[in-house]
Amino acid sequence: MPESAIKLLLACSIESATAIESALRNHGARMLVHRVDHAQALRQALDSPDWHLVLSDLELADFSAADLLGILAEKGLDTPVIVIKETGAEEIAFRCLESGRCQFIRCTPAYLHSLPRLVATLLRQAEEEKARLLLETRLLESEERFIDVFDHTSDLIQCVAPDGSLSYTNRTWRTTMGYTEQEVQSLNLLDILHPDSTLCCQDRFSRLLHGETLSCIEFKFLTKSGETIYLAGDCGTIIKEGNAISTRGIFKNITDTIKAEEALKITEARYQALYENAPDIHCILSTSGEIVSINQTGARMLGYEVHELVGESAAKVIHPEDQRAVFACVAEAFQNPETKTGIEYRKIRKDGSILWVHQRTSLDPGDGPQRLLVVCRDITDKRYLEDKLAHQASHDALTNLLNRREFEKRLQQLLARDADPADRHMLCFLDLDQFKIINDTCGHIAGDELLRQVAALLTGLTRSRDTLARIGGDEFAVLMEHTSLEKALSFSEKIREAVAGFEFHWRSQRFTIGVSIGVIPIQIGHSVTDTLNLADMACYTAKKQGRNRVHAPLSEP
């Protein structure tokens, strides 16, 4: 086939093909025509990419012009298409129109008369498109040569589109910022700007898009790993047909210089901050909890010299019971520095004494390893006062035992627990015998002293895990957890014997007393009032039966 021959593929009926070939006889160029009218034959024909033009009926037996366009797209062919709109559904015609790559004619003398000119136009356009693509290829090759030069410079070079996307970055830029070339394609200028530089860069970017050239500008970027990079350089605008299509920038990496200057400023600010708020304890902690620095006042408050604490773990001066909470607070301060929360805890001085402090923290403003600025204020007097008030609120002022309110609170907590059939708890209700006689005979001062001595006696007999309280004038109660009725009765008998053997001396007089004790098993789920009433009734029964005895109305289940 001569080189000048034009290959035409006719996807149409015999009638359409005959009319088209007749109309193209006067085209002036040699044509090689091949006709198909079934889908399989069409696909086989389109396996060849050499067709200059395709003419197709709108709809045939088992395919349509829309199917033809789909096959061309599937094979990546840009062959021009002329659709013969003679028969077929309008929906197919609309689909062809939407493709934007075909022309429409009717198979009538009026339309076919202009077919040679339409074919010539489409073929010319196809040749022009090939020429354009060839030119683009050559331009791309030229661009790649320039890119190779740019990639071997030590400067950071970038081009930013008007929408802020990065249209080009050189190898030095990507290496410094830590991104691959593929990752850069999805980046926007705002993605890499440091928050401190966002506003000024937005202003500069707007000015660049209006054609300005900016020289010797400085700003900060954030690398992929979060490191701050300081850049300085010049920016300009790429103009095409009077419009800014991109901005370009060429920068030097001045991070080391800036960091050296900032390190000096940070050191000065750090020392100023450490000593501004004396006499508080000021120190700097590393992420591992090591004391990096502490002020003289703080070391002196803890009983140490500065050199004895620097390099040591902060745990050295934190009470063991508070260390977990303190280090959790420190970890939270590193992770969420914007959360300004304080904590109160105990420090241990060198001599072993306690120092209560309120601690506040903030991140060290440096760009180096994360460190925490810690300020601790002495609140020892405040805590001792609070503890004293709390003790007074829960203890009897005369005997220093728990008072009725605190006892009922603990009893309520026990009653509210989930019932465990295998676990038993007992309540012993004690009422002193002959107390009123001593109180009336010798006076209230003597009565108070008797209660104090009895309280001391009971304290010595009670287990550390039991709860002993004074709940009335001469009434005491013992809450015995995790024990049997048998053991509670044995304990109560031991108390009865101790009180019976006790002698109270007041001036020249000696007195003996007794105690009536009621013992009941605690029923989980009952109210505090009902439980105490049952115990009181058991104690009353003991008195009624002759005093100085133990009574248990219920036996062990």
NUTITI-491354 format. One line per 2 residues: their letters; for each residue x, y, z of C-alpha. Coordinates in Angstrom, 3 decimals, m for minus. Layout:
A = X:Y:Z | ...
This chain:
MP = 0.000:0.000:0.000 | 1.441:3.428:m0.989
ES = 2.429:5.751:1.854 | m0.181:8.288:0.740
AI = m3.058:5.799:1.055 | m5.616:6.589:3.767
KL = m6.956:3.672:5.793 | m10.672:3.944:6.474
LL = m12.616:1.597:8.739 | m16.345:1.485:7.953
AC = m18.456:0.072:10.793 | m21.749:0.181:8.933
SI = m24.212:m1.535:6.662 | m23.494:m2.327:3.027
ES = m25.847:0.468:1.983 | m24.040:3.055:4.107
AT = m20.642:1.799:2.943 | m21.639:2.051:m0.717
AI = m22.871:5.619:m0.301 | m19.738:6.677:1.642
ES = m17.303:5.138:m0.863 | m19.143:6.834:m3.684
AL = m18.973:10.213:m1.909 | m15.217:9.863:m1.244
RN = m14.209:9.006:m4.814 | m13.356:12.650:m5.402
HG = m11.337:13.033:m2.194 | m8.093:13.116:m4.117
AR = m6.132:10.622:m2.050 | m5.873:6.877:m2.318
ML = m8.016:5.098:0.271 | m7.983:1.620:1.675
VH = m11.475:0.804:2.926 | m12.412:m2.060:5.255
RV = m16.001:m2.698:6.354 | m17.273:m4.543:9.452
DH = m20.816:m4.962:10.750 | m20.350:m7.237:13.805
AQ = m18.715:m6.550:17.182 | m16.143:m9.348:16.925
AL = m14.955:m8.171:13.505 | m14.808:m4.599:14.824
RQ = m12.550:m5.565:17.740 | m10.260:m7.553:15.418
AL = m9.987:m4.593:13.033 | m9.189:m2.178:15.875
DS = m6.298:m4.372:16.979 | m4.434:m2.411:14.310
PD = m3.644:1.203:15.359 | m3.078:2.357:11.777
WH = m6.595:3.513:10.926 | m6.721:7.155:9.880
LV = m10.488:7.477:10.201 | m13.505:5.451:11.339
LS = m17.047:5.953:9.995 | m19.825:4.167:11.860
DL = m23.587:3.760:11.729 | m25.236:4.928:14.945
EL = m26.464:1.403:15.674 | m25.901:m2.031:14.120
AD = m26.990:m5.539:14.994 | m24.759:m6.204:18.005
FS = m22.897:m2.942:18.660 | m23.382:0.810:18.437
AA = m21.258:3.863:17.751 | m21.047:4.358:21.540
DL = m19.567:0.855:21.869 | m17.058:1.737:19.150
LG = m15.943:4.825:21.064 | m15.592:2.703:24.188
IL = m13.323:0.216:22.394 | m11.150:3.042:21.023
AE = m10.778:4.470:24.513 | m10.027:1.023:25.903
KG = m7.211:0.532:23.371 | m5.888:4.069:23.808
LD = m6.573:5.046:20.176 | m7.326:8.670:19.226
TP = m8.600:7.885:15.713 | m11.195:10.445:14.475
VI = m14.777:9.104:14.223 | m17.673:10.157:11.981
VI = m21.084:8.855:13.091 | m23.834:8.295:10.525
KE = m27.053:9.251:12.279 | m29.608:7.465:10.197
TG = m31.074:4.876:12.515 | m30.702:4.189:16.217
AE = m31.763:5.478:19.609 | m31.287:9.106:20.585
EI = m29.706:7.917:23.840 | m26.810:6.441:21.834
AF = m26.421:9.698:19.943 | m26.230:11.653:23.208
RC = m23.605:9.271:24.574 | m21.543:9.816:21.456
LE = m21.912:13.567:21.795 | m20.805:13.440:25.395
SG = m17.562:11.729:24.368 | m16.551:14.910:22.559
RC = m14.502:13.041:19.954 | m16.832:12.397:16.963
QF = m18.633:14.214:14.132 | m22.206:13.507:12.912
IR = m23.495:13.246:9.323 | m26.568:11.890:7.646
CT = m26.334:9.416:4.789 | m28.123:11.738:2.390
PA = m26.842:13.425:m0.794 | m26.771:16.854:0.937
YL = m24.543:15.599:3.775 | m22.436:13.232:1.693
HS = m21.617:16.022:m0.727 | m19.516:17.701:2.002
LP = m18.064:14.433:3.328 | m14.723:14.716:1.418
RL = m14.108:18.134:2.939 | m15.038:16.868:6.443
VA = m12.683:13.899:6.049 | m9.873:16.169:4.877
TL = m10.448:18.470:7.871 | m10.404:15.634:10.391
LR = m7.275:14.107:8.893 | m5.544:17.491:8.954
QA = m6.502:17.989:12.587 | m5.180:14.524:13.417
EE = m1.838:15.361:11.789 | m1.686:18.648:13.673
EK = m2.349:16.808:16.943 | 0.498:14.388:16.194
AR = 2.787:17.328:15.504 | 1.741:18.964:18.773
LL = 2.451:15.783:20.713 | 5.866:15.514:19.059
LE = 6.641:19.095:20.069 | 5.556:18.370:23.646
TR = 7.855:15.365:23.698 | 10.795:17.475:22.591
LL = 9.943:20.146:25.142 | 9.780:17.469:27.828
ES = 13.215:16.215:26.868 | 14.534:19.771:27.079
EE = 12.854:20.197:30.472 | 14.421:16.986:31.726
RF = 17.868:18.341:30.828 | 17.193:21.469:32.869
ID = 15.828:19.366:35.723 | 19.020:17.328:35.737
VF = 20.993:20.551:36.222 | 18.633:21.739:38.968
DH = 18.815:18.396:40.777 | 22.585:18.699:41.216
TS = 22.610:22.134:42.826 | 22.885:22.585:46.596
DL = 20.001:25.086:46.585 | 16.403:24.139:47.275
IQ = 14.282:24.908:44.186 | 10.514:24.777:44.058
CV = 7.670:25.852:41.787 | 4.217:26.407:43.250
AP = 1.012:26.530:41.188 | m1.583:29.291:41.854
DG = m3.666:26.821:43.904 | m0.717:26.197:46.234
SL = 0.208:22.745:44.914 | 3.887:21.993:44.313
SY = 4.378:21.614:40.579 | 8.147:21.093:40.800
TN = 10.830:20.476:43.416 | 14.446:19.568:42.823
RT = 16.276:16.660:44.403 | 17.935:18.824:47.074
WR = 14.511:20.154:48.127 | 13.079:16.624:48.422
TT = 16.141:15.271:50.264 | 16.094:18.136:52.753
MG = 12.343:17.926:53.331 | 12.286:14.107:53.453
YT = 9.663:13.518:50.706 | 9.733:11.323:47.641
EQ = 8.897:12.770:44.252 | 5.585:10.902:44.302
EV = 4.696:12.258:47.769 | 5.396:15.819:46.636
QS = 2.657:15.517:44.017 | 0.003:15.437:46.742
LN = 1.505:18.253:48.826 | 0.183:21.777:49.174
LL = 2.256:24.745:50.315 | 0.259:24.833:53.557
DI = 1.265:21.216:54.267 | 4.935:22.127:54.618
LH = 4.793:25.636:56.048 | 5.672:26.041:59.706
PD = 2.729:27.639:61.591 | 4.940:30.630:62.417
ST = 5.413:31.334:58.687 | 1.893:30.658:57.436
LC = 0.530:34.212:57.502 | 3.592:35.949:56.070
CQ = 3.970:33.308:53.326 | 0.332:33.641:52.328
DR = 0.888:37.389:51.922 | 4.085:36.850:49.923
FS = 2.450:34.207:47.735 | m0.379:36.604:46.892
RL = 2.136:39.307:45.952 | 4.075:36.883:43.761
LH = 0.920:35.914:41.872 | 0.474:39.629:41.109
GE = 3.903:39.691:39.459 | 6.154:40.925:42.248
TL = 9.692:39.625:42.768 | 10.827:39.083:46.351
SC = 14.482:38.982:47.386 | 16.270:37.850:50.550
IE = 13.167:36.498:52.262 | 13.285:34.075:55.193
FK = 10.720:31.572:56.444 | 10.330:28.144:58.010
FL = 9.249:24.791:56.591 | 8.374:21.573:58.420
TK = 10.007:18.406:57.087 | 8.100:15.143:56.803
SG = 9.518:14.056:60.178 | 8.405:17.312:61.826
ET = 11.822:18.982:61.946 | 11.884:22.742:61.431
IY = 13.910:23.942:58.416 | 14.888:27.605:58.009
LA = 15.233:28.883:54.426 | 16.386:32.127:52.856
GD = 16.368:33.124:49.177 | 14.574:34.771:46.272
CG = 11.148:34.215:44.736 | 9.711:35.206:41.393
TI = 6.756:34.545:39.115 | 6.426:32.613:35.867
IK = 4.137:34.605:33.551 | 2.395:33.242:30.472
EG = 0.151:35.351:28.257 | m0.064:37.970:30.968
NA = m1.121:35.537:33.717 | 0.883:34.083:36.595
IS = 0.960:30.326:36.083 | 3.485:29.513:38.802
TR = 5.874:30.953:41.362 | 9.451:29.786:41.649
GI = 11.810:30.004:44.578 | 15.513:29.298:45.054
FK = 16.594:28.998:48.684 | 19.555:28.322:50.926
NI = 19.173:26.115:54.003 | 20.149:28.365:56.941
TD = 18.834:26.061:59.684 | 22.178:25.588:61.451
TI = 22.777:29.331:61.692 | 19.279:30.085:62.982
KA = 19.383:27.265:65.521 | 22.689:28.528:66.904
EE = 21.200:31.995:67.369 | 18.006:30.599:68.921
AL = 19.956:28.337:71.249 | 21.674:31.381:72.728
KI = 18.353:33.194:73.207 | 16.724:30.111:74.716
TE = 19.586:29.636:77.169 | 19.252:33.235:78.347
AR = 15.452:32.970:78.641 | 15.741:29.633:80.447
YQ = 18.017:30.927:83.172 | 15.905:34.035:83.567
AL = 12.732:31.920:83.926 | 14.376:29.558:86.408
YE = 15.212:32.301:88.866 | 12.414:34.810:88.309
NA = 9.939:33.033:90.600 | 12.170:32.156:93.551
PD = 11.751:30.845:96.249 | 9.978:28.074:94.327
IH = 11.757:24.966:93.092 | 12.644:25.347:89.384
CI = 14.060:22.434:87.445 | 14.264:20.955:83.945
LS = 13.407:17.301:83.284 | 14.271:15.126:80.292
TS = 11.728:12.766:78.742 | 13.278:9.949:80.821
GE = 12.610:11.868:84.043 | 16.234:12.865:84.631
IV = 16.938:16.184:86.377 | 18.801:18.228:83.740
SI = 18.953:21.400:85.831 | 17.697:22.728:89.176
NQ = 18.022:26.156:90.759 | 19.974:26.812:93.939
TG = 16.806:27.662:95.895 | 15.141:24.400:94.925
AR = 18.161:22.301:95.828 | 18.440:24.076:99.179
ML = 14.714:23.494:99.930 | 15.312:19.779:99.395
GY = 18.465:19.752:101.514 | 20.872:19.074:98.631
EV = 23.568:20.831:96.667 | 22.769:21.351:92.973
HE = 25.462:18.884:91.817 | 23.918:16.160:93.997
LV = 20.656:16.275:91.981 | 21.674:17.077:88.388
GE = 21.809:13.858:86.370 | 19.720:11.977:88.939
SA = 16.200:10.661:88.371 | 13.457:12.905:89.727
AK = 12.299:9.843:91.663 | 15.137:10.548:94.093
VI = 13.137:13.430:95.635 | 9.571:12.105:95.110
HP = 7.759:10.082:97.765 | 7.556:6.439:96.585
ED = 3.762:6.401:96.969 | 3.417:9.442:94.676
QR = 5.926:8.521:91.956 | 3.465:6.785:89.623
AV = 1.044:9.739:89.624 | 3.824:12.309:89.208
FA = 5.494:10.550:86.281 | 2.092:10.038:84.612
CV = 1.524:13.794:84.918 | 4.978:14.471:83.468
AE = 4.330:12.134:80.517 | 1.010:13.884:79.833
AF = 2.781:17.260:79.868 | 5.212:16.029:77.208
QN = 2.434:14.592:75.027 | m0.153:17.385:75.467
PE = 1.717:20.550:76.466 | m1.351:22.705:75.870
TK = m3.102:20.987:78.784 | m2.111:23.063:81.807
TG = m2.768:20.822:84.786 | m1.066:20.874:88.166
IE = m0.479:18.136:90.702 | 0.061:18.110:94.452
YR = 2.405:15.498:95.891 | 5.099:14.805:98.469
KI = 8.806:15.354:97.950 | 11.377:13.712:100.190
RK = 14.119:15.940:101.583 | 17.642:14.631:102.042
DG = 16.963:14.195:105.775 | 13.861:12.114:105.022
SI = 11.311:14.788:105.971 | 8.257:15.507:103.815
LW = 7.788:18.577:101.625 | 4.352:18.948:100.035
VH = 4.459:20.813:96.693 | 2.120:21.993:93.952
QR = 3.756:21.369:90.568 | 3.245:23.292:87.296
TS = 4.903:22.369:83.998 | 5.540:23.725:80.518
LD = 7.620:22.521:77.586 | 11.098:23.934:77.140
PG = 10.808:26.233:74.056 | 13.984:24.838:72.473
DG = 14.055:22.867:69.225 | 16.387:20.212:70.651
PQ = 15.354:17.111:72.589 | 12.074:17.606:74.434
RL = 12.512:18.849:77.988 | 10.064:20.007:80.628
LV = 10.247:23.161:82.747 | 8.931:22.303:86.236
VC = 7.995:24.765:88.989 | 7.129:23.405:92.454
RD = 5.673:25.604:95.195 | 5.878:24.629:98.876
IT = 2.349:23.914:100.192 | 3.381:21.902:103.254
DK = 1.576:24.149:105.755 | m1.560:24.170:103.605
RY = m1.618:20.365:103.329 | m1.028:19.833:107.045
LE = m3.917:22.189:107.786 | m6.156:20.346:105.283
DK = m5.166:16.977:106.760 | m5.868:18.275:110.245
LA = m9.298:19.525:109.228 | m10.047:16.255:107.450
HQ = m8.977:14.310:110.553 | m11.148:16.464:112.762
AS = m14.117:15.944:110.465 | m13.823:12.152:110.665
HD = m12.551:11.607:114.230 | m13.901:12.017:117.725
AL = m12.162:14.944:119.433 | m12.101:13.269:122.863
TN = m10.832:9.758:122.058 | m9.282:10.362:118.601
LL = m11.241:7.347:117.348 | m13.386:7.516:114.229
NR = m16.624:9.386:114.871 | m20.129:8.146:114.119
RE = m20.382:9.929:110.755 | m17.171:8.367:109.421
FE = m18.134:4.959:110.860 | m21.525:5.075:109.132
KR = m19.817:6.093:105.883 | m17.542:3.041:105.996
LQ = m20.414:0.794:107.021 | m22.433:2.086:104.050
QL = m19.560:1.271:101.691 | m19.463:m2.261:103.039
LA = m23.246:m2.689:102.775 | m23.188:m1.493:99.154
RD = m20.735:m4.161:98.007 | m21.760:m7.103:95.875
AD = m22.771:m9.960:98.144 | m20.259:m12.807:98.424
PA = m21.773:m15.832:100.230 | m18.286:m17.078:101.096
DR = m17.325:m13.837:102.808 | m18.722:m12.664:106.165
HM = m18.528:m9.382:108.077 | m19.513:m8.679:111.703
LC = m20.570:m5.651:113.709 | m19.871:m5.410:117.473
FL = m21.833:m2.798:119.425 | m20.299:m1.904:122.829
DL = m21.955:m0.031:125.734 | m19.962:0.598:128.936
DQ = m21.557:m0.505:132.212 | m21.289:1.763:135.313
FK = m20.079:4.693:133.174 | m22.976:6.903:134.332
II = m22.119:6.230:137.983 | m18.522:7.392:137.532
ND = m19.583:10.369:135.431 | m22.191:11.474:137.986
TC = m19.982:10.774:141.030 | m16.694:12.240:139.866
GH = m17.841:14.672:137.167 | m17.554:15.002:133.409
IA = m13.796:15.468:133.510 | m13.408:12.050:135.075
GD = m15.915:10.602:132.624 | m13.926:12.021:129.692
EL = m10.696:10.572:131.037 | m12.354:7.176:131.465
LR = m13.510:7.247:127.835 | m9.991:8.113:126.659
QV = m8.473:5.224:128.611 | m11.101:2.773:127.409
AA = m10.526:3.948:123.809 | m6.793:3.263:124.197
LL = m7.592:m0.177:125.625 | m9.906:m1.021:122.721
TG = m7.393:0.252:120.171 | m4.794:m2.153:121.538
LT = m7.181:m5.105:121.172 | m8.585:m4.311:117.713
RS = m7.072:m5.758:114.524 | m5.469:m3.259:112.144
RD = m7.992:m4.091:109.432 | m10.999:m3.580:111.734
TL = m12.800:m0.241:112.110 | m13.140:1.041:115.693
AR = m15.270:4.115:116.413 | m16.938:5.992:119.231
IG = m20.523:6.389:118.075 | m22.148:7.852:121.195
GD = m21.527:8.975:124.779 | m20.216:5.672:126.167
EF = m20.963:3.611:123.044 | m18.349:2.133:120.736
AV = m18.569:m0.016:117.638 | m16.167:m2.336:115.830
LM = m16.653:m3.245:112.177 | m14.940:m6.582:111.567
EH = m14.510:m7.418:107.879 | m13.797:m10.874:106.470
TS = m14.398:m12.831:109.651 | m16.826:m15.388:111.071
LE = m19.349:m14.987:113.859 | m17.298:m17.393:115.961
KA = m14.208:m15.197:115.687 | m16.254:m12.063:116.342
LS = m17.666:m13.614:119.515 | m14.162:m14.644:120.610
FS = m12.909:m11.105:119.959 | m15.870:m9.619:121.850
EK = m15.251:m11.919:124.804 | m11.619:m10.818:124.861
IR = m12.766:m7.187:124.994 | m15.268:m7.963:127.747
EA = m12.586:m9.630:129.845 | m10.108:m6.782:129.297
VA = m12.658:m4.129:130.274 | m13.794:m6.175:133.280
GF = m10.192:m6.410:134.464 | m9.537:m2.732:133.922
EF = m9.340:m0.389:136.937 | m9.996:3.305:136.586
HW = m8.176:5.512:139.091 | m9.480:8.967:139.782
RS = m7.760:10.847:142.557 | m8.085:8.597:145.628
QR = m10.812:6.396:144.183 | m10.659:3.207:142.157
FT = m13.458:1.940:139.926 | m14.127:m1.180:137.903
IG = m16.466:m1.219:134.951 | m17.972:m3.700:132.562
VS = m19.130:m3.683:128.972 | m22.197:m5.153:127.282
IG = m21.589:m6.234:123.677 | m24.038:m7.078:120.907
VI = m22.669:m8.973:117.877 | m24.532:m9.353:114.579
PI = m23.596:m10.604:111.098 | m23.817:m7.827:108.522
QI = m26.393:m8.391:105.785 | m25.209:m6.908:102.485
GH = m27.887:m4.677:101.001 | m29.443:m3.623:104.332
SV = m29.460:0.022:105.351 | m27.026:1.570:107.816
TD = m29.875:2.474:110.175 | m31.324:m1.036:110.233
TL = m27.894:m2.595:110.763 | m27.026:m0.305:113.681
NL = m30.468:m0.836:115.209 | m30.002:m4.601:115.135
AD = m26.596:m4.291:116.799 | m28.009:m1.874:119.390
MA = m30.842:m4.302:120.147 | m28.322:m7.140:120.606
CY = m26.351:m4.956:123.025 | m29.538:m4.019:124.890
TA = m30.326:m7.716:125.269 | m26.880:m8.283:126.770
KK = m27.571:m5.532:129.331 | m31.017:m6.874:130.024
QG = m29.599:m10.336:130.664 | m27.349:m9.023:133.427
RN = m24.774:m6.693:131.823 | m21.082:m7.368:131.266
RV = m21.772:m10.050:128.707 | m21.776:m10.753:124.934
HA = m24.977:m11.466:123.053 | m25.426:m12.603:119.450
PL = m29.072:m12.983:118.361 | m28.105:m14.858:115.202
SE = m25.888:m17.859:114.804 | m23.374:m18.323:111.987
P = m25.185:m19.548:108.832
